[in-house]
């Protein structure tokens, strides 16, 4: 169940909410002719509108149907705002007018005029070898925001082992030579192709090769080569920061991409096995001189070697194969329980 009192609480940093709730309750009673208080949903919608969220965005946060929420706002909250602002009935037609009509309840502190970056969406594209993070941000503040850094917080790595005979690899390669668009590793995932109206302003190429070696030295998340261990985790995330340089105007949007390059180690020919890694991480955008932070949801990336090795045909030892399969299934079951953004390819693997 959603706790409506916890939604859009950032409004209290810029608005005199308690006074506004009290005065708007009086306006509601005047409009309805009954002694009614503002409901938790009405207060949540009010906070969302004051923070610059549109009714569809508010409906998403409240798990409501957008059309139904619009009707409720038109019949209720918008009418109370008109009474409080001493406007004509049905004069409020644009949700953006709510904040401007109630501006006298805005705090006079400088914090009310700061920039405020919101991560609107992150889409995962590219390939399993070089994933691309497509990031959309919005500045709902009153000042230009300067994006300075991107911080990666790696929480866990799962290792999936594969021992495949040559015939199996050749069969897979023959399937991938003429793939249909929906199943190609180089095809853009469906979520990446829904809207391309806003072109990326910049693409940052980020190389994790040296960073991965540093993880090894620190004994954190790095995965030893050809190790049979199935996962690596740490109570404190392994943090890597990358400098960026972006500015987002007030009440404006921007879009940029991060092309990620991970180590492409190849197994030795005598091991006749290769590994794929699945990373659980979170992205933070650091902006402005006071280092404000915008956090993403959890991201789950599937990383594979650039080229699968040519393996000699071999016979599986039944016990080894069963153990390897059980460990892989256990890792995938754990990954499937994580709420976050997964790539199109990883969703296919989990399904």
Residue pairs with C-beta under 8 A, 6 or more apart in sequence:
2 61
2 62
2 63
4 40
4 41
4 43
4 44
4 62
5 40
5 43
5 44
7 44
7 47
7 48
7 61
7 62
8 44
8 47
8 48
8 50
8 51
8 53
8 58
8 61
9 47
10 51
10 116
11 17
11 46
11 47
11 48
11 50
11 51
12 47
13 107
13 111
13 112
14 50
14 106
14 107
14 111
14 112
15 47
15 50
15 102
15 105
15 106
15 107
16 105
16 106
16 107
17 47
19 105
20 46
20 102
20 105
21 38
21 43
23 84
23 105
24 38
24 46
24 80
24 81
24 84
25 36
25 37
25 38
26 84
27 80
27 81
27 83
27 84
28 36
28 37
28 38
28 76
28 80
28 83
29 35
29 36
30 83
31 79
31 80
31 83
38 46
41 62
41 72
42 76
42 77
44 58
44 61
44 62
45 55
45 58
45 62
45 69
45 73
45 77
46 77
46 98
48 57
48 58
48 61
49 58
49 95
49 98
49 99
50 98
50 99
50 102
51 140
52 99
52 140
52 251
53 61
53 140
54 95
55 66
55 69
55 70
55 73
55 95
56 66
58 64
58 69
59 65
59 66
59 68
59 69
60 66
62 69
73 95
77 98
78 92
78 98
79 89
79 90
79 92
81 87
81 92
81 98
81 101
81 102
82 88
82 89
82 90
82 91
82 92
84 102
85 101
85 102
87 101
92 98
92 101
106 112
112 142
113 141
113 142
113 143
114 141
114 142
114 143
114 288
114 292
115 139
115 141
115 142
115 143
115 144
115 145
115 146
115 248
115 250
115 287
115 288
115 292
116 139
116 140
116 141
116 145
116 292
117 137
117 138
117 139
117 141
117 145
117 147
117 248
117 285
117 287
117 292
117 294
118 137
118 138
118 139
118 140
118 294
119 135
119 136
119 137
119 283
119 285
119 294
119 295
119 296
120 136
120 137
120 138
120 253
121 135
121 136
122 133
122 134
122 135
122 136
122 283
122 296
122 297
122 299
122 341
123 133
123 134
123 189
123 191
123 192
123 341
124 131
124 132
124 133
124 134
124 189
124 191
124 192
124 299
124 301
124 341
124 342
124 343
124 344
125 131
125 132
125 134
125 188
125 189
125 192
125 343
125 344
126 132
126 259
126 260
127 185
127 186
128 185
128 276
128 302
128 303
128 304
128 343
128 345
129 185
129 262
129 264
129 303
129 304
129 305
129 306
130 259
130 260
130 261
131 260
131 301
131 302
131 303
131 343
132 257
132 258
132 259
132 260
133 257
133 258
133 260
133 283
133 299
134 192
134 200
134 255
134 257
135 255
135 256
135 257
135 258
135 283
135 285
136 198
136 253
136 254
136 255
137 147
137 248
137 253
137 254
137 255
137 285
137 294
138 248
138 252
138 253
139 145
139 248
139 249
139 250
139 251
139 252
139 253
139 254
140 251
141 250
142 250
142 251
143 250
144 247
144 248
144 249
144 250
145 247
145 248
145 250
145 287
145 288
146 246
146 247
146 287
146 288
146 289
147 244
147 245
147 246
147 247
147 248
147 285
147 286
147 287
148 243
148 244
148 245
148 286
148 287
148 288
148 291
149 241
149 242
149 243
149 244
149 285
149 286
150 204
150 206
150 241
150 242
150 244
150 258
150 283
150 284
150 285
150 286
151 239
151 240
151 241
151 242
151 283
151 284
151 285
151 286
151 293
152 239
152 240
152 241
152 242
152 281
152 282
152 283
153 237
153 238
153 239
153 281
153 282
153 283
153 284
154 215
154 220
154 221
154 237
154 238
154 239
154 240
154 279
154 280
154 281
155 233
155 234
155 237
155 280
155 281
155 282
155 298
156 221
156 231
156 232
156 233
156 234
156 279
156 280
157 221
157 223
157 231
157 232
157 233
157 277
157 278
157 279
157 280
158 230
158 231
158 277
158 278
158 280
158 331
158 334
158 335
159 223
159 227
159 229
159 230
159 231
159 232
159 275
159 276
159 277
159 331
160 275
160 276
160 277
160 278
160 328
160 331
160 332
161 228
161 273
161 275
161 324
161 327
161 328
162 273
162 274
162 275
162 276
163 272
163 273
163 311
163 314
163 316
163 320
163 321
163 324
164 308
164 311
165 311
165 312
165 313
165 314
166 310
166 311
166 312
166 313
167 313
169 308
169 310
169 311
172 308
173 308
176 184
176 185
179 185
179 187
181 187
183 348
185 345
189 343
189 344
189 345
190 344
191 344
192 344
198 253
198 255
199 255
200 255
200 256
200 257
201 246
201 254
201 255
201 256
202 244
202 246
202 256
202 257
203 256
203 257
203 258
203 259
204 242
204 244
204 256
204 257
204 258
204 259
205 259
205 261
206 242
206 258
206 259
206 260
206 261
207 261
208 240
208 260
208 261
208 262
208 263
209 261
209 262
209 263
211 240
212 222
212 262
212 263
213 222
215 221
215 222
215 238
216 222
216 224
218 238
220 232
220 234
220 238
221 232
221 233
221 234
221 238
222 232
223 229
223 232
223 275
223 277
225 265
225 267
226 267
226 268
226 271
226 273
226 275
230 327
230 328
230 330
230 331
231 331
231 334
237 281
237 282
241 286
244 256
246 254
246 256
248 254
260 301
262 277
262 303
264 305
264 306
265 305
266 274
266 305
266 307
266 309
267 273
267 274
267 275
267 309
269 309
272 311
272 312
272 314
273 311
274 305
274 308
274 309
275 305
276 302
276 303
276 304
276 305
277 302
277 303
277 304
278 300
278 301
278 302
278 303
278 331
278 335
278 346
279 299
279 300
279 301
279 303
280 298
280 299
280 300
280 335
280 338
280 340
281 298
281 299
281 301
282 295
282 296
282 297
282 298
282 299
283 295
283 296
283 299
284 293
284 294
284 295
284 296
285 293
285 294
286 292
286 293
287 293
287 294
296 341
297 339
297 340
297 341
298 338
298 339
298 340
298 341
299 340
299 341
300 335
300 338
300 340
300 341
300 342
300 343
300 346
301 343
301 346
302 343
302 345
302 346
302 349
332 349
332 350
335 346
335 350
336 350
342 350
